[in-house]
Amino acid sequence: MSDDIKTRFIDELLNDLEQDKLVLPTLPEVALKVRDTLENEDASMREVAEAISTDAALSARMIQVANSPLLRAARQIETVEAAVTRMGSNMIRNLVTSMVMEQMFQATSDATDSRLRAVWEHTVQVAAICHALAAQFTKLAPEQAMLAGLVHDIGTLPILTHAEDRPELLANEAMLDDIIRETHTRIGGAILAKWSFPPELVACAAEHEDIQRSHDGTADYADVVIVANLQSHLGTDHPLTDVDWDSVSAFSRVGLEVDVNVVEMDETSADIEAVKSVLSG
């Protein structure tokens, strides 16, 4: 009977996705406004700051990040305009998205609250590891790698929203885990495509569980997310802990030995904690 419930739910999810009926999360107005301003070549940092300043919480977080250990700056920042000038457009874009992401992972019901908090904590951990990996081992942009980690599990959101009205699913943790595992990458890719994210980030949501993923050339952001995701589950009972890392070619493309735990490395642990403190508010 439980298999029937699971199969019907997955079929319903994927059919709604294909027919554009699945309610996918949308980026809030402030995030779209900041992104549009940044993409306007004629826009000044003052105009970017004005767009951010329409949201008090976002403004406060921007100033907090500008003064955080992540940027290692000596002079204290007190205004949004000074904060955005210090950060630069790429970091601003990614931080705005990250702060919006945190809001999206707030539960609308008690039934999904603990699960959403757990997903967000995992997301922050993966994003922080991605930042550290990109900075130390690759030529990829660390802030973009952080964003890749932040959006890799976005597909979980509509699944949990869909499940809120299904007490039989919420009561069966193992079944819900299976459903998320089988569908969240496909849904995540669709969300990021809808948000007009670049293909290399869409791939992070769509392909991060494809541990046998292979391609020519140097590491891309999906490689970094695959490695970070595996690293994040060390010491847990997650099914991915059973993976033989020797079979995961993403490690060699990133330039990391399979027996290295980056979370415990001196060079990366400080970076990871700095990013986690920024993302956790």
C-alpha positions as CSV (number, residue, x, y, z in Angstrom):
1,M,0.0,0.0,0.0
2,S,2.8,2.4,0.9
3,D,4.4,1.8,-2.5
4,D,1.2,2.8,-4.2
5,I,1.0,6.0,-2.2
6,K,4.6,6.8,-3.1
7,T,4.2,6.0,-6.8
8,R,1.0,8.0,-7.1
9,F,2.6,11.0,-5.4
10,I,5.7,10.9,-7.6
11,D,3.5,10.5,-10.7
12,E,1.4,13.5,-9.6
13,L,4.5,15.6,-8.9
14,L,6.2,14.9,-12.2
15,N,3.0,15.2,-14.3
16,D,2.2,18.6,-12.7
17,L,5.8,19.6,-13.4
18,E,5.6,18.6,-17.1
19,Q,2.3,20.3,-17.5
20,D,3.5,23.5,-15.8
21,K,1.0,23.0,-13.0
22,L,3.4,22.4,-10.1
23,V,3.7,25.5,-8.0
24,L,7.3,26.4,-8.0
25,P,8.8,29.0,-5.7
26,T,9.4,32.5,-7.2
27,L,12.1,35.0,-6.4
28,P,10.8,37.9,-4.4
29,E,10.4,41.3,-5.9
30,V,13.5,42.7,-4.1
31,A,15.8,40.0,-5.5
32,L,14.5,40.5,-9.0
33,K,15.0,44.3,-8.7
34,V,18.6,43.9,-7.4
35,R,19.4,41.4,-10.2
36,D,17.9,43.7,-12.9
37,T,19.8,46.7,-11.5
38,L,23.1,44.7,-11.5
39,E,22.5,43.6,-15.0
40,N,22.0,47.2,-16.2
41,E,25.5,48.3,-17.3
42,D,24.5,52.0,-16.8
43,A,23.4,51.4,-13.2
44,S,25.6,52.7,-10.4
45,M,26.4,51.1,-7.0
46,R,24.2,53.8,-5.5
47,E,21.2,52.5,-7.5
48,V,22.1,48.9,-6.4
49,A,22.1,50.1,-2.8
50,E,18.8,51.9,-3.3
51,A,17.2,48.6,-4.6
52,I,18.6,46.7,-1.6
53,S,17.5,49.5,0.9
54,T,13.8,48.8,0.0
55,D,14.1,45.8,2.3
56,A,15.2,46.6,5.8
57,A,16.2,43.0,6.7
58,L,18.2,42.6,3.5
59,S,20.0,46.0,4.1
60,A,21.0,45.0,7.7
61,R,22.4,41.6,6.5
62,M,24.4,43.3,3.7
63,I,26.1,45.6,6.2
64,Q,26.7,42.6,8.5
65,V,28.3,40.6,5.7
66,A,30.4,43.6,4.6
67,N,31.9,43.6,8.2
68,S,32.2,39.9,8.5
69,P,35.4,37.8,8.7
70,L,34.6,36.6,5.2
71,L,35.7,39.9,3.7
72,R,38.6,40.4,6.2
73,A,38.2,44.2,6.0
74,A,39.8,46.6,8.5
75,R,37.4,49.5,8.3
76,Q,33.9,49.3,9.7
77,I,31.1,49.7,7.2
78,E,27.9,51.5,8.2
79,T,25.9,52.1,5.1
80,V,24.4,49.9,2.4
81,E,26.2,51.9,-0.4
82,A,29.5,51.3,1.3
83,A,28.7,47.6,1.7
84,V,27.9,47.0,-1.9
85,T,30.9,49.0,-3.0
86,R,33.1,46.7,-0.9
87,M,31.5,43.5,-2.2
88,G,31.2,44.0,-5.9
89,S,28.3,42.9,-8.2
90,N,28.8,39.2,-8.2
91,M,29.0,38.8,-4.5
92,I,26.0,41.1,-4.1
93,R,23.9,39.1,-6.5
94,N,24.8,35.8,-4.8
95,L,24.3,37.1,-1.3
96,V,20.9,38.5,-2.1
97,T,19.8,35.2,-3.5
98,S,21.2,33.4,-0.5
99,M,19.2,35.6,1.9
100,V,16.1,35.1,-0.1
101,M,16.7,31.3,-0.1
102,E,16.8,31.3,3.7
103,Q,13.4,33.0,3.8
104,M,12.1,30.3,1.4
105,F,13.1,27.6,3.7
106,Q,10.9,28.9,6.5
107,A,8.0,26.5,7.2
108,T,4.4,27.4,6.7
109,S,3.2,24.6,8.9
110,D,4.5,22.7,12.0
111,A,4.4,19.5,9.9
112,T,7.4,20.5,7.7
113,D,9.2,22.9,10.1
114,S,11.9,20.5,11.4
115,R,12.5,19.0,8.0
116,L,12.9,22.3,6.3
117,R,15.3,23.5,9.0
118,A,17.4,20.4,8.5
119,V,17.5,20.9,4.7
120,W,18.5,24.5,5.2
121,E,21.3,23.5,7.7
122,H,22.6,21.0,5.2
123,T,22.3,23.6,2.4
124,V,24.4,26.1,4.4
125,Q,27.0,23.4,5.1
126,V,27.3,22.4,1.4
127,A,27.5,26.1,0.3
128,A,30.3,26.8,2.8
129,I,32.3,23.7,1.6
130,C,31.7,24.7,-2.0
131,H,33.1,28.2,-1.3
132,A,36.2,26.7,0.4
133,L,36.8,24.1,-2.3
134,A,36.5,26.6,-5.2
135,A,38.8,29.1,-3.4
136,Q,41.5,26.6,-2.6
137,F,41.5,23.9,-5.3
138,T,39.9,25.4,-8.5
139,K,39.9,28.5,-10.7
140,L,36.1,28.8,-10.2
141,A,34.6,31.9,-8.5
142,P,34.1,31.1,-4.8
143,E,30.9,33.2,-4.4
144,Q,29.4,31.5,-7.4
145,A,30.3,28.1,-6.0
146,M,28.7,29.2,-2.7
147,L,25.5,30.0,-4.6
148,A,25.7,26.7,-6.4
149,G,25.7,25.0,-3.0
150,L,22.8,27.1,-1.8
151,V,20.5,26.2,-4.7
152,H,21.5,22.5,-5.1
153,D,18.5,21.2,-3.0
154,I,15.9,23.8,-4.0
155,G,13.8,21.1,-5.6
156,T,12.9,19.8,-2.1
157,L,10.8,22.9,-1.4
158,P,7.8,22.2,-3.7
159,I,7.8,18.5,-2.7
160,L,7.4,19.4,0.9
161,T,4.8,22.0,0.1
162,H,2.9,19.4,-1.9
163,A,3.2,16.9,1.0
164,E,1.8,19.3,3.6
165,D,-1.7,18.1,2.8
166,R,-0.8,14.4,2.9
167,P,-0.5,13.3,6.5
168,E,0.2,9.7,5.4
169,L,3.3,11.0,3.7
170,L,4.5,13.3,6.5
171,A,4.0,10.4,9.0
172,N,6.3,8.1,6.9
173,E,9.8,9.7,7.0
174,A,11.4,7.0,5.0
175,M,8.9,7.2,2.2
176,L,9.2,11.0,2.0
177,D,13.0,10.7,1.9
178,D,12.7,8.3,-1.0
179,I,10.3,10.7,-2.9
180,I,12.7,13.6,-2.3
181,R,15.7,11.5,-3.4
182,E,14.0,10.4,-6.6
183,T,12.5,13.7,-7.7
184,H,14.2,16.7,-6.2
185,T,17.0,17.0,-8.8
186,R,14.6,17.1,-11.7
187,I,12.3,19.7,-10.0
188,G,15.3,21.7,-8.8
189,G,16.6,22.0,-12.3
190,A,13.2,23.2,-13.5
191,I,13.1,25.9,-10.7
192,L,16.5,27.4,-11.6
193,A,15.6,27.3,-15.3
194,K,12.4,29.2,-14.4
195,W,14.5,31.7,-12.4
196,S,16.7,32.3,-15.5
197,F,19.8,31.0,-13.8
198,P,22.8,30.2,-16.0
199,P,23.0,26.6,-17.3
200,E,26.1,25.8,-15.1
201,L,24.0,26.5,-12.0
202,V,20.9,24.7,-13.3
203,A,23.2,21.6,-13.7
204,C,24.1,21.9,-10.0
205,A,20.5,21.3,-8.9
206,A,19.7,18.8,-11.7
207,E,22.9,16.7,-11.6
208,H,24.5,16.8,-8.1
209,E,23.2,13.3,-7.2
210,D,24.7,11.9,-10.4
211,I,27.9,10.8,-8.6
212,Q,29.1,9.0,-11.8
213,R,28.8,12.3,-13.7
214,S,31.8,12.7,-16.1
215,H,33.0,15.3,-18.6
216,D,36.2,16.5,-20.2
217,G,38.1,19.5,-19.0
218,T,38.5,21.1,-15.6
219,A,36.1,21.2,-12.7
220,D,32.7,22.9,-13.1
221,Y,30.3,24.1,-10.4
222,A,28.4,20.8,-10.4
223,D,31.6,18.9,-9.7
224,V,32.2,21.1,-6.7
225,V,28.7,20.6,-5.4
226,I,29.0,16.8,-5.8
227,V,32.2,16.7,-3.8
228,A,30.9,19.2,-1.2
229,N,27.7,17.2,-0.8
230,L,29.6,13.9,-0.2
231,Q,31.9,15.7,2.3
232,S,28.9,17.1,4.1
233,H,27.4,13.7,4.9
234,L,30.6,12.3,6.5
235,G,29.7,10.8,9.9
236,T,26.0,10.6,9.2
237,D,23.7,7.7,8.3
238,H,22.8,9.2,4.9
239,P,22.8,6.7,2.0
240,L,25.5,8.7,0.2
241,T,28.0,7.7,2.9
242,D,28.0,4.3,1.2
243,V,29.5,5.7,-2.0
244,D,33.0,4.7,-2.9
245,W,34.7,8.0,-3.5
246,D,37.3,6.4,-5.7
247,S,34.5,6.0,-8.3
248,V,33.6,9.7,-8.2
249,S,35.6,11.4,-10.9
250,A,34.5,14.9,-9.7
251,F,37.2,14.6,-6.9
252,S,40.1,14.4,-9.4
253,R,38.7,17.3,-11.5
254,V,38.3,19.5,-8.4
255,G,41.9,18.5,-7.4
256,L,41.0,16.9,-4.1
257,E,42.3,13.5,-2.8
258,V,39.4,11.1,-2.0
259,D,40.8,10.5,1.5
260,V,40.8,14.2,2.5
261,N,38.1,15.7,4.7
262,V,38.1,19.4,3.8
263,V,36.0,20.3,6.9
264,E,38.9,19.3,9.1
265,M,41.7,21.0,7.0
266,D,43.2,24.1,8.6
267,E,43.2,25.9,5.3
268,T,39.5,25.4,4.6
269,S,37.9,25.1,8.0
270,A,38.2,28.8,8.8
271,D,36.7,29.6,5.3
272,I,33.8,27.2,5.9
273,E,33.0,28.7,9.3
274,A,33.2,32.2,8.0
275,V,30.7,31.4,5.2
276,K,28.4,29.5,7.5
277,S,28.3,32.5,9.9
278,V,27.4,34.8,7.0
279,L,24.6,32.5,5.7
280,S,23.2,31.7,9.1
281,G,22.7,35.3,9.9
